[in-house]
Amino acid sequence: MLKRLAALAAAIGAMLAAVPASSQMIERVGAVAPADPDGLRAIGEDDMLIIAHRGASGERPEHTLAAYERAIDQGADYVEPDLVVTKDGVLVARHENDISQTTDVAEREEFADRRRSKTIDGELLNGWFAEDFTLAELRSLRARERLPSIRPANTRFNDLYQVPTLEEIVTLVRAKEAETGRLIGIYPELKHPDFLLQDAGIDVVDLLLLELDRLGVRPDDPVFLQCFEIGPLRRLKQRSEFRLVQLMKSDGGPADEPQLSYIEMASPAGVAEIATYADAIGADLRMVIGDGEGSEMLRAAKERGLDVHAFTLRKENIFLPAMAQTDAGNNATGDVATMVRLLVGIGTDGVFTDDPGLVRQIMEAGGPAR
């Protein structure tokens, strides 16, 4: 098996560098047998999990195989793909179903007529959307850095990589497990499932469960499934044993229950309700740290036996809370170490980060996480 997975790793590396000359559909990689967990180093239960947010997206364009592989090489415990779906029902990784800012689609004349307006979760957007493209069409596009003004160094990787499928991400993870000798988790997020069901008739809950089953991904593997909406998580709870994560922002509320706010969900009563269908809460790190001693939401979650994963720890000042910002400018690196130590100190179970290598370095320098 090791030889087979090593060969797959080499194949993936070649695929990353390859740029097909046409938009002809690339055949999907065959499902790979799950890695044998015997002999693989387990993910440390006593450490704060490092969840690579869309890969090592502080160093490579997000949601590319290159970003995921770099994150794994830097010691990430989990890689996190945001999942959208193609017109022909294939799960692929993009930050949003609007692919205008993360691919070269706006420059592709053959797709000019695909531009349209859609109201997604109450917001009117004009652009190009993954569900209007077949996999073959989507694979003819190339990924680009989403934040070029903040991360100009990442733009040197523009147009090198394709949009990856969930299948390719699982294949990469298994190959890297064989290479590194350690378990590596996947942490998929379902993006806009209610919209996709209403607008395109696509049931991503069904699609995800079928695909995970086909790929041999099981609930006892290191897997979390996450969503900002409530209904999809409740359905996943009824139909599977996967660990589920309710995501919450500091504003707004779940698109499928617009009468409810995330602030209400973060209350002790709201957390108690979340505990009936989820295993963890993924929340804006400001909702987790509170006044620096840990928030009411964090304490309520711990009382209910829920893990808490904070998002998103990025190195740039512009993204950090005031306590961790420096005077070097918005795009300069802030005091990430302060944030890591604070999150560990208040008992955060995991952190989503664009810079897994930096967070790993800080954690290892600081000794045991607890």
MARTINU-959720 format. One line per 3 residues: for each residue x, y, z of C-alpha. Coordinates in Angstrom, 3 decimals. Layout:
N
X,Y,Z ~ ...
% end
This chain:
370
0.000,0.000,0.000 ~ 2.834,2.419,0.829 ~ 4.266,2.069,-2.675
0.838,2.650,-4.164 ~ 0.227,5.778,-2.099 ~ 3.718,7.089,-2.747
3.033,6.707,-6.452 ~ -0.188,8.640,-5.992 ~ 1.710,11.405,-4.217
4.081,11.655,-7.188 ~ 1.134,11.702,-9.560 ~ -0.477,14.521,-7.633
2.737,16.515,-7.751 ~ 2.824,16.112,-11.519 ~ -0.830,17.123,-11.742
-0.126,20.311,-9.785 ~ 2.459,21.387,-12.349 ~ 0.477,20.347,-15.401
-1.594,22.850,-17.334 ~ -3.751,21.121,-19.961 ~ -3.839,22.678,-23.392
-7.599,22.268,-23.767 ~ -10.767,22.359,-21.697 ~ -11.416,18.688,-22.331
-12.649,16.999,-19.170 ~ -9.949,15.491,-16.973 ~ -10.881,12.052,-15.709
-11.607,11.879,-12.022 ~ -8.999,10.099,-9.942 ~ -10.147,6.636,-8.866
-11.057,6.212,-5.204 ~ -8.055,5.273,-3.090 ~ -8.284,2.709,-0.325
-8.127,4.332,3.131 ~ -4.698,4.384,4.716 ~ -4.141,1.683,7.301
-4.150,3.542,10.666 ~ -1.823,0.966,12.223 ~ 1.556,2.594,12.689
0.316,6.117,11.893 ~ 0.853,8.706,14.596 ~ -2.470,9.863,16.035
-3.546,13.492,16.118 ~ -2.631,14.786,19.577 ~ -5.708,14.899,21.796
-4.063,17.179,24.360 ~ -2.991,19.863,21.897 ~ -4.981,22.650,20.297
-5.733,21.363,16.804 ~ -4.186,23.276,13.931 ~ -6.774,23.460,11.162
-5.312,24.706,7.880 ~ -7.904,27.236,6.733 ~ -8.296,26.490,3.010
-4.759,25.130,3.185 ~ -1.671,27.220,3.914 ~ -3.474,30.114,2.296
-1.126,32.690,3.789 ~ 1.519,31.306,1.411 ~ -0.327,29.812,-1.560
-3.626,30.617,-3.322 ~ -6.343,29.110,-1.151 ~ -8.119,25.868,-1.993
-5.406,24.496,-4.241 ~ -3.662,21.158,-3.809 ~ -0.461,23.136,-3.383
-1.934,25.026,-0.420 ~ -3.192,21.840,1.223 ~ 0.100,20.014,0.706
2.152,22.885,2.107 ~ -0.124,22.995,5.154 ~ 0.377,19.289,5.770
4.134,19.637,5.352 ~ 4.063,22.421,7.961 ~ 2.356,20.200,10.511
-1.346,20.985,10.165 ~ -3.601,18.459,11.890 ~ -6.532,19.062,9.518
-7.012,20.651,6.111 ~ -10.221,22.561,5.527 ~ -11.865,22.593,2.075
-14.932,24.757,1.499 ~ -17.186,22.713,-0.760 ~ -19.301,23.960,-3.640
-20.731,21.862,-6.459 ~ -20.527,21.808,-10.236 ~ -23.465,21.663,-12.639
-22.878,17.936,-13.056 ~ -22.818,17.240,-9.341 ~ -19.129,17.101,-8.403
-17.938,18.557,-5.097 ~ -15.052,20.980,-5.577 ~ -13.173,23.334,-3.259
-13.758,27.086,-3.517 ~ -14.249,29.761,-0.870 ~ -17.635,30.594,-2.399
-19.762,29.346,-5.257 ~ -18.998,32.754,-6.837 ~ -15.658,31.985,-8.516
-15.070,35.480,-9.915 ~ -12.246,36.425,-7.550 ~ -10.539,33.057,-7.138
-10.130,31.968,-10.772 ~ -9.320,33.516,-14.147 ~ -12.922,33.120,-15.329
-13.421,36.874,-15.861 ~ -10.717,36.795,-18.544 ~ -12.108,33.783,-20.385
-14.126,34.994,-23.350 ~ -15.788,31.618,-23.872 ~ -17.518,32.001,-20.499
-18.534,35.656,-20.787 ~ -22.179,34.703,-21.242 ~ -22.179,32.776,-17.939
-21.984,35.964,-15.912 ~ -25.215,36.562,-14.040 ~ -26.766,37.981,-10.883
-27.908,35.812,-7.997 ~ -29.223,36.602,-4.540 ~ -27.362,34.303,-2.156
-28.298,34.327,1.515 ~ -29.882,37.752,1.085 ~ -26.945,39.317,-0.801
-27.162,40.266,-4.480 ~ -24.031,39.118,-6.311 ~ -22.992,39.510,-9.924
-20.407,37.081,-11.212 ~ -19.699,33.523,-12.280 ~ -20.938,30.630,-10.172
-19.584,27.090,-9.840 ~ -23.000,25.459,-10.186 ~ -23.316,26.909,-13.708
-20.176,25.071,-14.904 ~ -19.571,21.400,-15.570 ~ -16.485,19.872,-14.008
-14.779,19.831,-17.416 ~ -15.410,23.567,-17.830 ~ -14.360,24.387,-14.301
-11.161,22.387,-14.683 ~ -10.190,24.519,-17.663 ~ -9.939,27.513,-15.308
-6.944,28.382,-13.153 ~ -6.893,29.396,-9.482 ~ -5.820,32.861,-8.351
-4.951,34.572,-5.084 ~ -8.126,35.980,-3.493 ~ -6.391,38.781,-1.532
-3.719,40.121,-3.931 ~ -3.426,43.527,-2.268 ~ -2.746,41.942,1.126
-0.723,38.941,-0.068 ~ 1.034,40.085,-3.251 ~ 3.681,37.364,-2.905
0.983,34.750,-3.467 ~ 0.174,36.148,-6.902 ~ 3.321,34.545,-8.320
1.389,31.268,-8.080 ~ -1.579,32.583,-10.045 ~ -2.744,30.428,-12.965
-0.631,27.404,-11.963 ~ -3.300,25.257,-10.326 ~ -6.717,23.864,-11.103
-9.774,23.861,-8.887 ~ -9.477,20.590,-6.920 ~ -12.233,18.086,-6.302
-12.963,16.636,-2.878 ~ -11.774,13.317,-4.259 ~ -8.363,14.755,-5.091
-8.069,16.291,-1.628 ~ -8.789,12.936,0.031 ~ -6.274,11.276,-2.302
-3.632,13.855,-1.392 ~ -4.278,13.435,2.336 ~ -3.889,9.674,2.120
-0.695,9.972,0.133 ~ 0.731,12.408,2.683 ~ -0.248,10.080,5.518
1.850,7.394,3.898 ~ 4.711,9.840,3.399 ~ 4.676,11.368,6.891
3.504,8.424,8.987 ~ 0.851,10.486,10.739 ~ -2.912,10.822,10.532
-4.179,13.939,8.780 ~ -7.775,15.053,9.107 ~ -10.188,16.679,6.671
-12.637,19.364,7.765 ~ -15.074,20.096,4.900 ~ -17.525,22.998,5.021
-20.800,22.941,3.117 ~ -21.238,26.352,1.507 ~ -24.759,27.741,1.009
-26.608,24.397,1.036 ~ -30.035,25.991,1.437 ~ -29.460,28.306,-1.535
-28.192,25.473,-3.736 ~ -31.198,23.329,-2.873 ~ -33.682,26.114,-3.614
-31.938,27.645,-6.645 ~ -30.430,24.653,-8.426 ~ -32.151,21.662,-6.837
-28.799,20.372,-5.576 ~ -28.878,18.542,-2.247 ~ -25.300,18.847,-1.039
-25.996,16.866,2.138 ~ -26.886,13.797,0.062 ~ -24.041,14.518,-2.324
-21.460,14.789,0.460 ~ -22.525,11.602,2.254 ~ -22.540,9.628,-0.983
-19.112,10.925,-1.956 ~ -17.556,10.244,1.440 ~ -18.936,6.718,1.317
-17.593,6.191,-2.197 ~ -14.174,7.405,-1.123 ~ -14.147,5.141,1.907
-14.132,8.024,4.397 ~ -15.721,6.793,7.624 ~ -17.026,8.543,10.756
-14.212,7.106,12.854 ~ -11.645,8.764,10.577 ~ -10.352,12.215,11.611
-13.195,14.144,9.970 ~ -15.330,17.135,10.975 ~ -18.243,18.351,8.845
-19.166,22.007,9.307 ~ -21.785,24.509,8.197 ~ -23.116,27.960,9.092
-26.655,26.674,8.574 ~ -28.612,24.507,11.022 ~ -30.843,22.291,8.879
-28.019,20.545,7.011 ~ -26.297,19.695,10.289 ~ -29.498,18.256,11.715
-29.892,16.094,8.618 ~ -26.291,14.956,8.855 ~ -26.901,14.071,12.505
-29.872,11.908,11.531 ~ -28.098,10.176,8.679 ~ -24.498,9.710,9.805
-22.112,9.413,12.732 ~ -19.662,12.059,11.522 ~ -18.587,14.726,13.989
-20.478,17.938,13.239 ~ -19.553,21.573,13.794 ~ -21.956,24.519,14.018
-20.260,27.609,12.638 ~ -21.079,31.063,14.033 ~ -20.047,34.567,13.053
-20.148,37.661,15.236 ~ -22.986,39.108,13.168 ~ -25.966,37.857,11.184
-27.497,34.424,11.541 ~ -28.019,31.121,9.740 ~ -29.439,31.570,6.242
-31.939,28.761,6.702 ~ -33.326,30.239,9.954 ~ -33.253,34.010,9.385
-35.227,34.757,12.548 ~ -32.296,33.484,14.623 ~ -29.029,35.353,15.219
-25.612,33.882,15.937 ~ -25.449,36.032,19.069 ~ -28.558,34.248,20.352
-27.009,30.909,19.413 ~ -23.920,31.826,21.459 ~ -25.973,32.239,24.638
-26.067,29.375,27.183 ~ -29.542,28.396,25.961 ~ -28.396,28.545,22.342
-25.331,26.437,23.080 ~ -27.535,23.873,24.836 ~ -29.620,23.585,21.660
-26.518,23.222,19.482 ~ -25.390,20.351,21.709 ~ -28.460,18.350,20.609
-27.107,17.967,17.066 ~ -23.436,19.049,16.932 ~ -20.179,17.983,18.542
-18.352,21.293,18.326 ~ -18.755,24.998,17.697 ~ -16.611,26.874,15.183
-16.749,30.570,16.060 ~ -15.108,33.882,15.280 ~ -12.082,34.029,17.540
-13.386,37.258,19.087 ~ -16.468,35.324,20.197 ~ -14.144,32.762,21.780
-11.674,34.976,23.632 ~ -14.232,37.462,24.968 ~ -12.430,39.827,27.338
-9.298,37.724,27.152 ~ -10.377,35.252,29.807 ~ -12.648,33.199,27.575
-16.217,34.034,26.596 ~ -19.538,32.934,28.072 ~ -20.057,30.920,24.893
-16.780,29.064,25.451 ~ -17.690,28.247,29.042 ~ -21.193,27.121,28.068
-19.806,24.898,25.328 ~ -17.369,23.253,27.735 ~ -20.194,22.587,30.175
-22.146,20.849,27.409 ~ -19.200,18.761,26.272 ~ -18.735,20.639,23.000
-15.316,21.387,21.547 ~ -14.653,24.961,20.429 ~ -12.614,25.805,17.330
-11.791,29.476,16.713 ~ -11.529,31.140,13.285 ~ -9.579,32.621,11.594
-6.086,33.302,12.893 ~ -4.190,35.117,10.162 ~ -0.778,36.701,10.585
-1.534,40.110,9.078 ~ -2.359,43.002,11.420 ~ -5.516,43.827,9.498
-7.075,40.523,10.560 ~ -5.925,40.435,14.188 ~ -7.715,41.748,17.294
-6.328,45.047,18.593 ~ -4.413,43.318,21.404 ~ -2.253,41.482,18.839
-1.697,44.252,16.313 ~ 1.642,46.005,15.867 ~ 2.459,49.439,14.455
4.062,48.056,11.294 ~ 1.030,48.519,9.020 ~ -2.070,46.601,8.043
-0.335,44.005,5.882 ~ 2.624,43.429,8.203 ~ 2.823,40.443,10.531
1.298,41.085,13.934 ~ 1.781,39.411,17.297 ~ 0.481,35.970,16.372
2.230,34.385,19.354 ~ 0.060,36.366,21.758 ~ -3.077,35.055,20.076
-1.876,31.443,20.038 ~ -0.955,31.515,23.717 ~ -4.232,33.195,24.621
-6.314,30.645,22.710 ~ -4.397,27.767,24.283 ~ -4.614,29.323,27.723
-8.404,29.640,27.729 ~ -8.842,26.054,26.569 ~ -9.639,26.445,22.872
-9.709,22.998,21.266 ~ -8.701,24.035,17.765 ~ -7.822,27.046,15.637
-8.399,27.690,11.956 ~ -5.372,29.452,10.543 ~ -4.025,30.597,7.189
-0.513,30.106,8.577 ~ -0.278,26.602,10.047 ~ 3.527,26.544,9.966
3.766,29.700,12.065 ~ 1.192,28.467,14.573 ~ 2.925,25.076,14.833
6.252,26.810,15.470 ~ 4.737,28.948,18.240 ~ 3.028,26.003,19.880
6.163,23.874,19.850 ~ 8.227,26.717,21.266 ~ 5.713,27.177,24.063
5.783,23.576,25.290 ~ 2.635,21.555,26.066 ~ -0.568,23.168,24.858
-2.455,22.547,28.077
% end
